[in-house]
């Protein structure tokens, strides 16, 4: 898989530029509505400033190595300005539609099969209810419906235009953010919750996972993916990485930070953490070709000058194997708590 296949440069660059404008127009004039936070991964207050992006500060936790925005918009403020963001409007009107089918083939079909494999591997007690957090166009649930036998698939999508798309595909839809879900929104607790590329957007990840834990039945699985600062592409490109941009990607937790975060949520047990990403090396190559970054350091400048496809494939596999890709997958189990 290549970066251009799932996030074409023209669309992705437009999203990032509109995000910059959103920060300049909606956030920087309201700096009194920003707040300093502790590490969203491990909770430590031991952090150091790393760089500014669009006028906002990213800091690095010195205990778990997670990268995050601080100070950041308060949750209420972010909810208020979210519908006004041009980047969000462009994402809904263009990015989703224009990348839907390539992403279906490259991402959602294999993702649905992977989720079924995980459900079988970890022996989920039943296949009553699966909830997908932040469903967008509902493509993942469409594909999952083809390969699984869950009695009920529920999409959560707060954006009304996207929720209507999900409904048009015959999906049950809850028009809420994942962090606002409660047991009253569903008929019974979920056997499985999926949450793809959401954690990086969440103001309070601890609160978010705590909410999900409450609607997940004992023995059930929470399967999530998110971009991670542990990835080779983010580490090498750093402030020039297109994975790092406010006001959307405000948390880039490390592998260590995710482990710490899950350990802080009562009733959740980490089963597996991996970085199966396939794009890191291609992202770095594209950044070099486009002049986004010139100097990666002597070793990596030399390595990427070789244009050796076998080398690049092996490097990507090495990153996958050793948790050094920026695409993170986590499998979590809800455990029974004995009082």
Secondary structure by P-SEA (a helix, b strand, c coil): ccccccccaaaaaaaaaaaaaaaacccccccccccccccccccccccccccccccbbbbbccccbbbbbcccccaaaaaaaccccaaaaaaaacccccaaaaaaacccaaaaaaaaaaaaaaccccccbbbbcccccaaaaaaaaacccccbbbbbbccaaaaaaaaaaccccccccccccccccccccccbbbbcccccccccaaaaaaaaaaaccccbbbbbbbbbcccaaaaaacccccccccccccccccaaaaaaaaaacccccccccccccccaaaaaaaaaaacccccccaaaaaaaacccaaaaaaaaaaaaaaccccbbbbbbbbccccc
